């Protein structure tokens, strides 16, 4: 969700829309450059039951860990599962 502060700046807030069971698998770990700094980056694959209300503009959370959704797909086009490729934030 987005809002504005008193000076016209953007305020971003997040709201929980549900809890789900999911399988979290690490896929890759490495470095990426951002503003001349090397930052560690860890990507994961998160598999859950199909939900049509999840988009790549959302995040997933496991405890205190936050995952930015990069891609979403139905691996076998059966409508049973949703596979999210994610990047872990803050690690």
HTML snippet that shows the backbone in 3Dmol.js (N, CA, C, O; Angstrom):
<script src="https://3Dmol.org/build/3Dmol-min.js"></script>
<div id="view" style="width:600px;height:400px;position:relative"></div>
<script>
const pdb = `
ATOM      1  N   UNK A   1       0.841  -1.165   0.000  1.00  0.00           N
ATOM      2  CA  UNK A   1       0.000   0.000   0.000  1.00  0.00           C
ATOM      3  C   UNK A   1       0.889   1.232   0.000  1.00  0.00           C
ATOM      4  O   UNK A   1       1.967   1.244   0.595  1.00  0.00           O
ATOM      5  N   UNK A   2       0.422   2.249  -0.669  1.00  0.00           N
ATOM      6  CA  UNK A   2       1.180   3.486  -0.735  1.00  0.00           C
ATOM      7  C   UNK A   2       0.335   4.622  -0.185  1.00  0.00           C
ATOM      8  O   UNK A   2      -0.891   4.605  -0.293  1.00  0.00           O
ATOM      9  N   UNK A   3       0.982   5.587   0.392  1.00  0.00           N
ATOM     10  CA  UNK A   3       0.329   6.789   0.881  1.00  0.00           C
ATOM     11  C   UNK A   3       1.297   7.951   0.739  1.00  0.00           C
ATOM     12  O   UNK A   3       2.409   7.781   0.239  1.00  0.00           O
ATOM     13  N   UNK A   4       0.881   9.125   1.176  1.00  0.00           N
ATOM     14  CA  UNK A   4       1.744  10.300   1.125  1.00  0.00           C
ATOM     15  C   UNK A   4       1.934  10.846   2.525  1.00  0.00           C
ATOM     16  O   UNK A   4       1.031  10.813   3.361  1.00  0.00           O
ATOM     17  N   UNK A   5       3.160  11.358   2.757  1.00  0.00           N
ATOM     18  CA  UNK A   5       3.380  12.039   4.022  1.00  0.00           C
ATOM     19  C   UNK A   5       3.053  13.521   3.849  1.00  0.00           C
ATOM     20  O   UNK A   5       2.573  13.928   2.791  1.00  0.00           O
ATOM     21  N   UNK A   6       3.306  14.323   4.868  1.00  0.00           N
ATOM     22  CA  UNK A   6       2.945  15.742   4.840  1.00  0.00           C
ATOM     23  C   UNK A   6       3.725  16.553   3.815  1.00  0.00           C
ATOM     24  O   UNK A   6       3.297  17.644   3.439  1.00  0.00           O
ATOM     25  N   UNK A   7       4.864  16.039   3.357  1.00  0.00           N
ATOM     26  CA  UNK A   7       5.676  16.789   2.397  1.00  0.00           C
ATOM     27  C   UNK A   7       5.574  16.232   0.984  1.00  0.00           C
ATOM     28  O   UNK A   7       6.340  16.631   0.107  1.00  0.00           O
ATOM     29  N   UNK A   8       4.646  15.323   0.754  1.00  0.00           N
ATOM     30  CA  UNK A   8       4.464  14.773  -0.594  1.00  0.00           C
ATOM     31  C   UNK A   8       5.299  13.540  -0.870  1.00  0.00           C
ATOM     32  O   UNK A   8       5.271  13.017  -1.984  1.00  0.00           O
ATOM     33  N   UNK A   9       6.046  13.060   0.122  1.00  0.00           N
ATOM     34  CA  UNK A   9       6.839  11.850  -0.042  1.00  0.00           C
ATOM     35  C   UNK A   9       5.960  10.613   0.005  1.00  0.00           C
ATOM     36  O   UNK A   9       4.826  10.662   0.481  1.00  0.00           O
ATOM     37  N   UNK A  10       6.483   9.523  -0.484  1.00  0.00           N
ATOM     38  CA  UNK A  10       5.732   8.273  -0.529  1.00  0.00           C
ATOM     39  C   UNK A  10       5.997   7.453   0.730  1.00  0.00           C
ATOM     40  O   UNK A  10       7.143   7.299   1.152  1.00  0.00           O
ATOM     41  N   UNK A  11       4.942   6.938   1.315  1.00  0.00           N
ATOM     42  CA  UNK A  11       5.036   6.035   2.464  1.00  0.00           C
ATOM     43  C   UNK A  11       4.569   4.669   1.990  1.00  0.00           C
ATOM     44  O   UNK A  11       3.458   4.528   1.480  1.00  0.00           O
ATOM     45  N   UNK A  12       5.419   3.664   2.158  1.00  0.00           N
ATOM     46  CA  UNK A  12       5.073   2.311   1.745  1.00  0.00           C
ATOM     47  C   UNK A  12       4.798   1.482   2.993  1.00  0.00           C
ATOM     48  O   UNK A  12       5.590   1.481   3.935  1.00  0.00           O
ATOM     49  N   UNK A  13       3.684   0.785   2.993  1.00  0.00           N
ATOM     50  CA  UNK A  13       3.380  -0.109   4.106  1.00  0.00           C
ATOM     51  C   UNK A  13       2.880  -1.430   3.537  1.00  0.00           C
ATOM     52  O   UNK A  13       2.414  -1.491   2.399  1.00  0.00           O
ATOM     53  N   UNK A  14       2.982  -2.483   4.336  1.00  0.00           N
ATOM     54  CA  UNK A  14       2.593  -3.816   3.905  1.00  0.00           C
ATOM     55  C   UNK A  14       1.509  -4.338   4.828  1.00  0.00           C
ATOM     56  O   UNK A  14       1.506  -4.039   6.022  1.00  0.00           O
ATOM     57  N   UNK A  15       0.592  -5.115   4.280  1.00  0.00           N
ATOM     58  CA  UNK A  15      -0.475  -5.723   5.067  1.00  0.00           C
ATOM     59  C   UNK A  15      -0.518  -7.214   4.767  1.00  0.00           C
ATOM     60  O   UNK A  15      -0.415  -7.630   3.613  1.00  0.00           O
ATOM     61  N   UNK A  16      -0.670  -8.005   5.807  1.00  0.00           N
ATOM     62  CA  UNK A  16      -0.750  -9.454   5.625  1.00  0.00           C
ATOM     63  C   UNK A  16      -2.096  -9.809   5.012  1.00  0.00           C
ATOM     64  O   UNK A  16      -3.135  -9.329   5.465  1.00  0.00           O
ATOM     65  N   UNK A  17      -2.080 -10.661   3.965  1.00  0.00           N
ATOM     66  CA  UNK A  17      -3.337 -11.074   3.346  1.00  0.00           C
ATOM     67  C   UNK A  17      -3.672 -12.528   3.640  1.00  0.00           C
ATOM     68  O   UNK A  17      -4.778 -12.978   3.339  1.00  0.00           O
ATOM     69  N   UNK A  18      -2.735 -13.268   4.222  1.00  0.00           N
ATOM     70  CA  UNK A  18      -3.038 -14.647   4.562  1.00  0.00           C
ATOM     71  C   UNK A  18      -1.801 -15.408   4.983  1.00  0.00           C
ATOM     72  O   UNK A  18      -0.672 -14.942   4.828  1.00  0.00           O
ATOM     73  N   UNK A  19      -2.042 -16.595   5.520  1.00  0.00           N
ATOM     74  CA  UNK A  19      -0.961 -17.506   5.902  1.00  0.00           C
ATOM     75  C   UNK A  19      -1.097 -18.774   5.077  1.00  0.00           C
ATOM     76  O   UNK A  19      -2.203 -19.281   4.887  1.00  0.00           O
ATOM     77  N   UNK A  20       0.018 -19.286   4.590  1.00  0.00           N
ATOM     78  CA  UNK A  20       0.008 -20.493   3.770  1.00  0.00           C
ATOM     79  C   UNK A  20       1.167 -21.395   4.172  1.00  0.00           C
ATOM     80  O   UNK A  20       2.163 -20.934   4.730  1.00  0.00           O
ATOM     81  N   UNK A  21       1.027 -22.677   3.885  1.00  0.00           N
ATOM     82  CA  UNK A  21       2.130 -23.615   4.008  1.00  0.00           C
ATOM     83  C   UNK A  21       2.900 -23.556   2.704  1.00  0.00           C
ATOM     84  O   UNK A  21       2.303 -23.477   1.630  1.00  0.00           O
ATOM     85  N   UNK A  22       4.229 -23.595   2.791  1.00  0.00           N
ATOM     86  CA  UNK A  22       5.044 -23.503   1.581  1.00  0.00           C
ATOM     87  C   UNK A  22       6.361 -24.232   1.787  1.00  0.00           C
ATOM     88  O   UNK A  22       6.837 -24.413   2.908  1.00  0.00           O
ATOM     89  N   UNK A  23       6.925 -24.641   0.669  1.00  0.00           N
ATOM     90  CA  UNK A  23       8.265 -25.239   0.673  1.00  0.00           C
ATOM     91  C   UNK A  23       9.237 -24.167   0.201  1.00  0.00           C
ATOM     92  O   UNK A  23       9.059 -23.590  -0.872  1.00  0.00           O
ATOM     93  N   UNK A  24      10.267 -23.903   1.005  1.00  0.00           N
ATOM     94  CA  UNK A  24      11.261 -22.881   0.676  1.00  0.00           C
ATOM     95  C   UNK A  24      12.578 -23.585   0.386  1.00  0.00           C
ATOM     96  O   UNK A  24      13.118 -24.292   1.237  1.00  0.00           O
ATOM     97  N   UNK A  25      13.096 -23.381  -0.842  1.00  0.00           N
ATOM     98  CA  UNK A  25      14.353 -24.021  -1.251  1.00  0.00           C
ATOM     99  C   UNK A  25      15.347 -22.962  -1.707  1.00  0.00           C
ATOM    100  O   UNK A  25      15.022 -22.159  -2.582  1.00  0.00           O
ATOM    101  N   UNK A  26      16.550 -22.939  -1.138  1.00  0.00           N
ATOM    102  CA  UNK A  26      17.580 -22.034  -1.657  1.00  0.00           C
ATOM    103  C   UNK A  26      17.980 -22.472  -3.062  1.00  0.00           C
ATOM    104  O   UNK A  26      18.106 -23.666  -3.334  1.00  0.00           O
ATOM    105  N   UNK A  27      18.177 -21.508  -3.947  1.00  0.00           N
ATOM    106  CA  UNK A  27      18.541 -21.820  -5.331  1.00  0.00           C
ATOM    107  C   UNK A  27      19.950 -21.346  -5.643  1.00  0.00           C
ATOM    108  O   UNK A  27      20.744 -22.085  -6.224  1.00  0.00           O
ATOM    109  N   UNK A  28      20.261 -20.113  -5.258  1.00  0.00           N
ATOM    110  CA  UNK A  28      21.551 -19.551  -5.645  1.00  0.00           C
ATOM    111  C   UNK A  28      21.965 -18.499  -4.618  1.00  0.00           C
ATOM    112  O   UNK A  28      21.124 -17.847  -3.999  1.00  0.00           O
ATOM    113  N   UNK A  29      23.260 -18.351  -4.455  1.00  0.00           N
ATOM    114  CA  UNK A  29      23.805 -17.299  -3.606  1.00  0.00           C
ATOM    115  C   UNK A  29      24.994 -16.696  -4.332  1.00  0.00           C
ATOM    116  O   UNK A  29      25.775 -17.404  -4.967  1.00  0.00           O
ATOM    117  N   UNK A  30      25.122 -15.390  -4.231  1.00  0.00           N
ATOM    118  CA  UNK A  30      26.225 -14.734  -4.914  1.00  0.00           C
ATOM    119  C   UNK A  30      26.290 -13.275  -4.541  1.00  0.00           C
ATOM    120  O   UNK A  30      25.726 -12.847  -3.534  1.00  0.00           O
ATOM    121  N   UNK A  31      26.976 -12.524  -5.356  1.00  0.00           N
ATOM    122  CA  UNK A  31      27.142 -11.089  -5.131  1.00  0.00           C
ATOM    123  C   UNK A  31      26.508 -10.328  -6.275  1.00  0.00           C
ATOM    124  O   UNK A  31      26.496 -10.791  -7.415  1.00  0.00           O
ATOM    125  N   UNK A  32      25.980  -9.152  -5.960  1.00  0.00           N
ATOM    126  CA  UNK A  32      25.535  -8.234  -7.003  1.00  0.00           C
ATOM    127  C   UNK A  32      26.064  -6.860  -6.645  1.00  0.00           C
ATOM    128  O   UNK A  32      26.239  -6.534  -5.471  1.00  0.00           O
ATOM    129  N   UNK A  33      26.314  -6.070  -7.654  1.00  0.00           N
ATOM    130  CA  UNK A  33      26.844  -4.726  -7.430  1.00  0.00           C
ATOM    131  C   UNK A  33      25.707  -3.726  -7.386  1.00  0.00           C
ATOM    132  O   UNK A  33      24.817  -3.735  -8.236  1.00  0.00           O
ATOM    133  N   UNK A  34      25.751  -2.867  -6.388  1.00  0.00           N
ATOM    134  CA  UNK A  34      24.762  -1.809  -6.255  1.00  0.00           C
ATOM    135  C   UNK A  34      25.475  -0.587  -5.701  1.00  0.00           C
ATOM    136  O   UNK A  34      26.000  -0.627  -4.588  1.00  0.00           O
ATOM    137  N   UNK A  35      25.499   0.486  -6.454  1.00  0.00           N
ATOM    138  CA  UNK A  35      26.159   1.739  -6.061  1.00  0.00           C
ATOM    139  C   UNK A  35      27.599   1.485  -5.637  1.00  0.00           C
ATOM    140  O   UNK A  35      28.039   1.951  -4.585  1.00  0.00           O
ATOM    141  N   UNK A  36      28.321   0.750  -6.455  1.00  0.00           N
ATOM    142  CA  UNK A  36      29.726   0.415  -6.224  1.00  0.00           C
ATOM    143  C   UNK A  36      29.961  -0.394  -4.945  1.00  0.00           C
ATOM    144  O   UNK A  36      31.065  -0.392  -4.401  1.00  0.00           O
ATOM    145  N   UNK A  37      28.931  -1.077  -4.474  1.00  0.00           N
ATOM    146  CA  UNK A  37      29.074  -1.953  -3.304  1.00  0.00           C
ATOM    147  C   UNK A  37      28.699  -3.373  -3.720  1.00  0.00           C
ATOM    148  O   UNK A  37      27.757  -3.580  -4.485  1.00  0.00           O
ATOM    149  N   UNK A  38      29.435  -4.329  -3.216  1.00  0.00           N
ATOM    150  CA  UNK A  38      29.100  -5.732  -3.455  1.00  0.00           C
ATOM    151  C   UNK A  38      28.140  -6.178  -2.357  1.00  0.00           C
ATOM    152  O   UNK A  38      28.481  -6.164  -1.174  1.00  0.00           O
ATOM    153  N   UNK A  39      26.946  -6.570  -2.760  1.00  0.00           N
ATOM    154  CA  UNK A  39      25.935  -7.028  -1.809  1.00  0.00           C
ATOM    155  C   UNK A  39      25.674  -8.508  -2.032  1.00  0.00           C
ATOM    156  O   UNK A  39      25.598  -8.968  -3.172  1.00  0.00           O
ATOM    157  N   UNK A  40      25.538  -9.246  -0.948  1.00  0.00           N
ATOM    158  CA  UNK A  40      25.198 -10.658  -1.102  1.00  0.00           C
ATOM    159  C   UNK A  40      23.746 -10.775  -1.522  1.00  0.00           C
ATOM    160  O   UNK A  40      22.890  -9.994  -1.106  1.00  0.00           O
ATOM    161  N   UNK A  41      23.492 -11.769  -2.356  1.00  0.00           N
ATOM    162  CA  UNK A  41      22.139 -11.990  -2.845  1.00  0.00           C
ATOM    163  C   UNK A  41      21.841 -13.480  -2.784  1.00  0.00           C
ATOM    164  O   UNK A  41      22.627 -14.299  -3.261  1.00  0.00           O
ATOM    165  N   UNK A  42      20.715 -13.820  -2.202  1.00  0.00           N
ATOM    166  CA  UNK A  42      20.295 -15.208  -2.120  1.00  0.00           C
ATOM    167  C   UNK A  42      18.924 -15.327  -2.764  1.00  0.00           C
ATOM    168  O   UNK A  42      17.996 -14.602  -2.404  1.00  0.00           O
ATOM    169  N   UNK A  43      18.796 -16.240  -3.714  1.00  0.00           N
ATOM    170  CA  UNK A  43      17.498 -16.485  -4.335  1.00  0.00           C
ATOM    171  C   UNK A  43      16.978 -17.827  -3.872  1.00  0.00           C
ATOM    172  O   UNK A  43      17.742 -18.744  -3.572  1.00  0.00           O
ATOM    173  N   UNK A  44      15.675 -17.921  -3.821  1.00  0.00           N
ATOM    174  CA  UNK A  44      14.989 -19.128  -3.375  1.00  0.00           C
ATOM    175  C   UNK A  44      13.850 -19.451  -4.341  1.00  0.00           C
ATOM    176  O   UNK A  44      13.423 -18.613  -5.135  1.00  0.00           O
ATOM    177  N   UNK A  45      13.382 -20.672  -4.246  1.00  0.00           N
ATOM    178  CA  UNK A  45      12.164 -21.094  -4.932  1.00  0.00           C
ATOM    179  C   UNK A  45      11.177 -21.441  -3.824  1.00  0.00           C
ATOM    180  O   UNK A  45      11.464 -22.277  -2.967  1.00  0.00           O
ATOM    181  N   UNK A  46      10.016 -20.797  -3.845  1.00  0.00           N
ATOM    182  CA  UNK A  46       8.979 -21.069  -2.851  1.00  0.00           C
ATOM    183  C   UNK A  46       7.781 -21.657  -3.571  1.00  0.00           C
ATOM    184  O   UNK A  46       7.223 -21.038  -4.477  1.00  0.00           O
ATOM    185  N   UNK A  47       7.387 -22.864  -3.160  1.00  0.00           N
ATOM    186  CA  UNK A  47       6.268 -23.561  -3.777  1.00  0.00           C
ATOM    187  C   UNK A  47       5.112 -23.611  -2.791  1.00  0.00           C
ATOM    188  O   UNK A  47       5.285 -24.006  -1.638  1.00  0.00           O
ATOM    189  N   UNK A  48       3.924 -23.206  -3.253  1.00  0.00           N
ATOM    190  CA  UNK A  48       2.738 -23.240  -2.420  1.00  0.00           C
ATOM    191  C   UNK A  48       1.531 -23.647  -3.247  1.00  0.00           C
ATOM    192  O   UNK A  48       1.603 -23.703  -4.475  1.00  0.00           O
ATOM    193  N   UNK A  49       0.430 -23.928  -2.582  1.00  0.00           N
ATOM    194  CA  UNK A  49      -0.788 -24.242  -3.317  1.00  0.00           C
ATOM    195  C   UNK A  49      -1.192 -23.034  -4.141  1.00  0.00           C
ATOM    196  O   UNK A  49      -0.951 -21.894  -3.744  1.00  0.00           O
ATOM    197  N   UNK A  50      -1.806 -23.286  -5.289  1.00  0.00           N
ATOM    198  CA  UNK A  50      -2.170 -22.206  -6.209  1.00  0.00           C
ATOM    199  C   UNK A  50      -3.065 -21.185  -5.512  1.00  0.00           C
ATOM    200  O   UNK A  50      -4.042 -21.518  -4.841  1.00  0.00           O
ATOM    201  N   UNK A  51      -2.687 -19.949  -5.703  1.00  0.00           N
ATOM    202  CA  UNK A  51      -3.496 -18.802  -5.264  1.00  0.00           C
ATOM    203  C   UNK A  51      -3.480 -17.808  -6.401  1.00  0.00           C
ATOM    204  O   UNK A  51      -2.423 -17.514  -6.958  1.00  0.00           O
ATOM    205  N   UNK A  52      -4.630 -17.292  -6.746  1.00  0.00           N
ATOM    206  CA  UNK A  52      -4.726 -16.321  -7.836  1.00  0.00           C
ATOM    207  C   UNK A  52      -4.591 -14.882  -7.361  1.00  0.00           C
ATOM    208  O   UNK A  52      -4.614 -13.953  -8.168  1.00  0.00           O
ATOM    209  N   UNK A  53      -4.448 -14.697  -6.034  1.00  0.00           N
ATOM    210  CA  UNK A  53      -4.376 -13.343  -5.506  1.00  0.00           C
ATOM    211  C   UNK A  53      -2.955 -12.897  -5.188  1.00  0.00           C
ATOM    212  O   UNK A  53      -2.770 -11.863  -4.545  1.00  0.00           O
ATOM    213  N   UNK A  54      -1.954 -13.645  -5.619  1.00  0.00           N
ATOM    214  CA  UNK A  54      -0.558 -13.273  -5.384  1.00  0.00           C
ATOM    215  C   UNK A  54       0.029 -12.696  -6.665  1.00  0.00           C
ATOM    216  O   UNK A  54      -0.137 -13.261  -7.746  1.00  0.00           O
ATOM    217  N   UNK A  55       0.724 -11.554  -6.534  1.00  0.00           N
ATOM    218  CA  UNK A  55       1.353 -10.919  -7.689  1.00  0.00           C
ATOM    219  C   UNK A  55       2.819 -10.632  -7.377  1.00  0.00           C
ATOM    220  O   UNK A  55       3.246 -10.730  -6.226  1.00  0.00           O
ATOM    221  N   UNK A  56       3.576 -10.283  -8.396  1.00  0.00           N
ATOM    222  CA  UNK A  56       4.993  -9.970  -8.199  1.00  0.00           C
ATOM    223  C   UNK A  56       5.200  -8.628  -7.492  1.00  0.00           C
ATOM    224  O   UNK A  56       6.333  -8.285  -7.156  1.00  0.00           O
ATOM    225  N   UNK A  57       4.144  -7.872  -7.264  1.00  0.00           N
ATOM    226  CA  UNK A  57       4.252  -6.623  -6.504  1.00  0.00           C
ATOM    227  C   UNK A  57       4.204  -6.882  -5.001  1.00  0.00           C
ATOM    228  O   UNK A  57       4.346  -5.956  -4.202  1.00  0.00           O
ATOM    229  N   UNK A  58       4.003  -8.149  -4.618  1.00  0.00           N
ATOM    230  CA  UNK A  58       3.882  -8.509  -3.206  1.00  0.00           C
ATOM    231  C   UNK A  58       5.182  -9.102  -2.687  1.00  0.00           C
ATOM    232  O   UNK A  58       6.136  -9.305  -3.438  1.00  0.00           O
ATOM    233  N   UNK A  59       5.200  -9.378  -1.380  1.00  0.00           N
ATOM    234  CA  UNK A  59       6.327 -10.040  -0.744  1.00  0.00           C
ATOM    235  C   UNK A  59       5.803 -11.250   0.019  1.00  0.00           C
ATOM    236  O   UNK A  59       4.624 -11.326   0.364  1.00  0.00           O
ATOM    237  N   UNK A  60       6.699 -12.188   0.271  1.00  0.00           N
ATOM    238  CA  UNK A  60       6.386 -13.325   1.117  1.00  0.00           C
ATOM    239  C   UNK A  60       7.253 -13.212   2.366  1.00  0.00           C
ATOM    240  O   UNK A  60       8.357 -12.670   2.317  1.00  0.00           O
ATOM    241  N   UNK A  61       6.748 -13.727   3.482  1.00  0.00           N
ATOM    242  CA  UNK A  61       7.481 -13.632   4.735  1.00  0.00           C
ATOM    243  C   UNK A  61       7.484 -14.984   5.418  1.00  0.00           C
ATOM    244  O   UNK A  61       6.470 -15.682   5.440  1.00  0.00           O
ATOM    245  N   UNK A  62       8.629 -15.352   5.976  1.00  0.00           N
ATOM    246  CA  UNK A  62       8.751 -16.540   6.824  1.00  0.00           C
ATOM    247  C   UNK A  62       9.422 -16.078   8.108  1.00  0.00           C
ATOM    248  O   UNK A  62      10.634 -15.865   8.141  1.00  0.00           O
ATOM    249  N   UNK A  63       8.632 -15.922   9.164  1.00  0.00           N
ATOM    250  CA  UNK A  63       9.167 -15.355  10.398  1.00  0.00           C
ATOM    251  C   UNK A  63       9.633 -13.941  10.152  1.00  0.00           C
ATOM    252  O   UNK A  63       8.855 -13.091   9.719  1.00  0.00           O
ATOM    253  N   UNK A  64      10.908 -13.680  10.427  1.00  0.00           N
ATOM    254  CA  UNK A  64      11.459 -12.338  10.202  1.00  0.00           C
ATOM    255  C   UNK A  64      12.091 -12.193   8.827  1.00  0.00           C
ATOM    256  O   UNK A  64      12.546 -11.108   8.464  1.00  0.00           O
ATOM    257  N   UNK A  65      12.123 -13.274   8.059  1.00  0.00           N
ATOM    258  CA  UNK A  65      12.733 -13.234   6.716  1.00  0.00           C
ATOM    259  C   UNK A  65      11.715 -12.724   5.702  1.00  0.00           C
ATOM    260  O   UNK A  65      10.553 -13.131   5.709  1.00  0.00           O
ATOM    261  N   UNK A  66      12.170 -11.826   4.830  1.00  0.00           N
ATOM    262  CA  UNK A  66      11.312 -11.213   3.819  1.00  0.00           C
ATOM    263  C   UNK A  66      11.833 -11.606   2.441  1.00  0.00           C
ATOM    264  O   UNK A  66      13.038 -11.560   2.193  1.00  0.00           O
ATOM    265  N   UNK A  67      10.921 -11.996   1.539  1.00  0.00           N
ATOM    266  CA  UNK A  67      11.284 -12.423   0.193  1.00  0.00           C
ATOM    267  C   UNK A  67      10.548 -11.565  -0.831  1.00  0.00           C
ATOM    268  O   UNK A  67       9.320 -11.482  -0.814  1.00  0.00           O
ATOM    269  N   UNK A  68      11.304 -10.929  -1.722  1.00  0.00           N
ATOM    270  CA  UNK A  68      10.736 -10.152  -2.819  1.00  0.00           C
ATOM    271  C   UNK A  68      10.411 -11.122  -3.944  1.00  0.00           C
ATOM    272  O   UNK A  68      11.281 -11.885  -4.363  1.00  0.00           O
ATOM    273  N   UNK A  69       9.193 -11.109  -4.437  1.00  0.00           N
ATOM    274  CA  UNK A  69       8.791 -12.014  -5.523  1.00  0.00           C
ATOM    275  C   UNK A  69       9.333 -11.484  -6.843  1.00  0.00           C
ATOM    276  O   UNK A  69       9.067 -10.343  -7.218  1.00  0.00           O
ATOM    277  N   UNK A  70      10.097 -12.321  -7.546  1.00  0.00           N
ATOM    278  CA  UNK A  70      10.644 -11.958  -8.849  1.00  0.00           C
ATOM    279  C   UNK A  70       9.776 -12.503  -9.977  1.00  0.00           C
ATOM    280  O   UNK A  70       9.451 -11.777 -10.917  1.00  0.00           O
ATOM    281  N   UNK A  71       9.398 -13.781  -9.889  1.00  0.00           N
ATOM    282  CA  UNK A  71       8.545 -14.396 -10.912  1.00  0.00           C
ATOM    283  C   UNK A  71       7.574 -15.371 -10.254  1.00  0.00           C
ATOM    284  O   UNK A  71       7.823 -15.883  -9.162  1.00  0.00           O
ATOM    285  N   UNK A  72       6.464 -15.613 -10.943  1.00  0.00           N
ATOM    286  CA  UNK A  72       5.444 -16.565 -10.511  1.00  0.00           C
ATOM    287  C   UNK A  72       5.105 -17.462 -11.690  1.00  0.00           C
ATOM    288  O   UNK A  72       4.996 -16.986 -12.820  1.00  0.00           O
ATOM    289  N   UNK A  73       4.939 -18.758 -11.438  1.00  0.00           N
ATOM    290  CA  UNK A  73       4.446 -19.616 -12.518  1.00  0.00           C
ATOM    291  C   UNK A  73       3.838 -20.899 -11.981  1.00  0.00           C
ATOM    292  O   UNK A  73       4.121 -21.323 -10.861  1.00  0.00           O
ATOM    293  N   UNK A  74       3.000 -21.505 -12.805  1.00  0.00           N
ATOM    294  CA  UNK A  74       2.369 -22.790 -12.530  1.00  0.00           C
ATOM    295  C   UNK A  74       3.252 -23.834 -13.215  1.00  0.00           C
ATOM    296  O   UNK A  74       3.249 -23.916 -14.443  1.00  0.00           O
ATOM    297  N   UNK A  75       4.008 -24.635 -12.454  1.00  0.00           N
ATOM    298  CA  UNK A  75       5.045 -25.476 -13.057  1.00  0.00           C
ATOM    299  C   UNK A  75       4.544 -26.521 -14.043  1.00  0.00           C
ATOM    300  O   UNK A  75       5.241 -26.830 -15.009  1.00  0.00           O
ATOM    301  N   UNK A  76       3.349 -27.074 -13.825  1.00  0.00           N
ATOM    302  CA  UNK A  76       2.847 -28.084 -14.763  1.00  0.00           C
ATOM    303  C   UNK A  76       1.505 -27.690 -15.372  1.00  0.00           C
ATOM    304  O   UNK A  76       0.825 -28.517 -15.980  1.00  0.00           O
ATOM    305  N   UNK A  77       1.125 -26.412 -15.203  1.00  0.00           N
ATOM    306  CA  UNK A  77      -0.112 -25.859 -15.752  1.00  0.00           C
ATOM    307  C   UNK A  77      -1.351 -26.646 -15.339  1.00  0.00           C
ATOM    308  O   UNK A  77      -2.320 -26.737 -16.093  1.00  0.00           O
ATOM    309  N   UNK A  78      -1.309 -27.213 -14.136  1.00  0.00           N
ATOM    310  CA  UNK A  78      -2.446 -27.977 -13.625  1.00  0.00           C
ATOM    311  C   UNK A  78      -3.328 -27.145 -12.695  1.00  0.00           C
ATOM    312  O   UNK A  78      -4.438 -27.560 -12.361  1.00  0.00           O
ATOM    313  N   UNK A  79      -2.845 -25.975 -12.276  1.00  0.00           N
ATOM    314  CA  UNK A  79      -3.590 -25.148 -11.349  1.00  0.00           C
ATOM    315  C   UNK A  79      -3.478 -25.603  -9.909  1.00  0.00           C
ATOM    316  O   UNK A  79      -4.212 -25.122  -9.046  1.00  0.00           O
ATOM    317  N   UNK A  80      -2.553 -26.539  -9.636  1.00  0.00           N
ATOM    318  CA  UNK A  80      -2.401 -27.057  -8.271  1.00  0.00           C
ATOM    319  C   UNK A  80      -1.371 -26.282  -7.467  1.00  0.00           C
ATOM    320  O   UNK A  80      -1.571 -26.042  -6.276  1.00  0.00           O
ATOM    321  N   UNK A  81      -0.270 -25.887  -8.099  1.00  0.00           N
ATOM    322  CA  UNK A  81       0.837 -25.260  -7.377  1.00  0.00           C
ATOM    323  C   UNK A  81       1.232 -23.939  -8.009  1.00  0.00           C
ATOM    324  O   UNK A  81       1.023 -23.705  -9.199  1.00  0.00           O
ATOM    325  N   UNK A  82       1.809 -23.081  -7.177  1.00  0.00           N
ATOM    326  CA  UNK A  82       2.375 -21.816  -7.620  1.00  0.00           C
ATOM    327  C   UNK A  82       3.826 -21.804  -7.178  1.00  0.00           C
ATOM    328  O   UNK A  82       4.112 -21.976  -5.993  1.00  0.00           O
ATOM    329  N   UNK A  83       4.742 -21.603  -8.108  1.00  0.00           N
ATOM    330  CA  UNK A  83       6.171 -21.539  -7.797  1.00  0.00           C
ATOM    331  C   UNK A  83       6.611 -20.088  -7.938  1.00  0.00           C
ATOM    332  O   UNK A  83       6.422 -19.463  -8.981  1.00  0.00           O
ATOM    333  N   UNK A  84       7.201 -19.569  -6.869  1.00  0.00           N
ATOM    334  CA  UNK A  84       7.678 -18.191  -6.851  1.00  0.00           C
ATOM    335  C   UNK A  84       9.201 -18.207  -6.791  1.00  0.00           C
ATOM    336  O   UNK A  84       9.782 -18.841  -5.911  1.00  0.00           O
ATOM    337  N   UNK A  85       9.843 -17.519  -7.715  1.00  0.00           N
ATOM    338  CA  UNK A  85      11.289 -17.303  -7.605  1.00  0.00           C
ATOM    339  C   UNK A  85      11.422 -15.984  -6.864  1.00  0.00           C
ATOM    340  O   UNK A  85      10.854 -14.972  -7.274  1.00  0.00           O
ATOM    341  N   UNK A  86      12.179 -16.000  -5.767  1.00  0.00           N
ATOM    342  CA  UNK A  86      12.238 -14.833  -4.881  1.00  0.00           C
ATOM    343  C   UNK A  86      13.678 -14.465  -4.555  1.00  0.00           C
ATOM    344  O   UNK A  86      14.593 -15.275  -4.705  1.00  0.00           O
ATOM    345  N   UNK A  87      13.857 -13.244  -4.113  1.00  0.00           N
ATOM    346  CA  UNK A  87      15.151 -12.760  -3.615  1.00  0.00           C
ATOM    347  C   UNK A  87      14.936 -12.411  -2.138  1.00  0.00           C
ATOM    348  O   UNK A  87      13.995 -11.699  -1.786  1.00  0.00           O
ATOM    349  N   UNK A  88      15.810 -12.916  -1.301  1.00  0.00           N
ATOM    350  CA  UNK A  88      15.695 -12.619   0.131  1.00  0.00           C
ATOM    351  C   UNK A  88      16.213 -11.222   0.399  1.00  0.00           C
ATOM    352  O   UNK A  88      17.299 -10.864  -0.058  1.00  0.00           O
ATOM    353  N   UNK A  89      15.455 -10.434   1.131  1.00  0.00           N
ATOM    354  CA  UNK A  89      15.830  -9.070   1.450  1.00  0.00           C
ATOM    355  C   UNK A  89      16.595  -9.008   2.763  1.00  0.00           C
ATOM    356  O   UNK A  89      16.325  -9.774   3.688  1.00  0.00           O
ATOM    357  N   UNK A  90      17.542  -8.099   2.833  1.00  0.00           N
ATOM    358  CA  UNK A  90      18.236  -7.833   4.087  1.00  0.00           C
ATOM    359  C   UNK A  90      19.229  -8.870   4.546  1.00  0.00           C
ATOM    360  O   UNK A  90      19.532  -8.927   5.738  1.00  0.00           O
ATOM    361  N   UNK A  91      19.751  -9.694   3.655  1.00  0.00           N
ATOM    362  CA  UNK A  91      20.739 -10.696   4.054  1.00  0.00           C
ATOM    363  C   UNK A  91      21.983 -10.467   3.275  1.00  0.00           C
ATOM    364  O   UNK A  91      22.960 -11.195   3.444  1.00  0.00           O
TER     365      UNK A  91
END
`;
const viewer = $3Dmol.createViewer("view");
viewer.addModel(pdb, "pdb");
viewer.setStyle({}, {cartoon: {color: "spectrum"}});
viewer.zoomTo();
viewer.render();
</script>
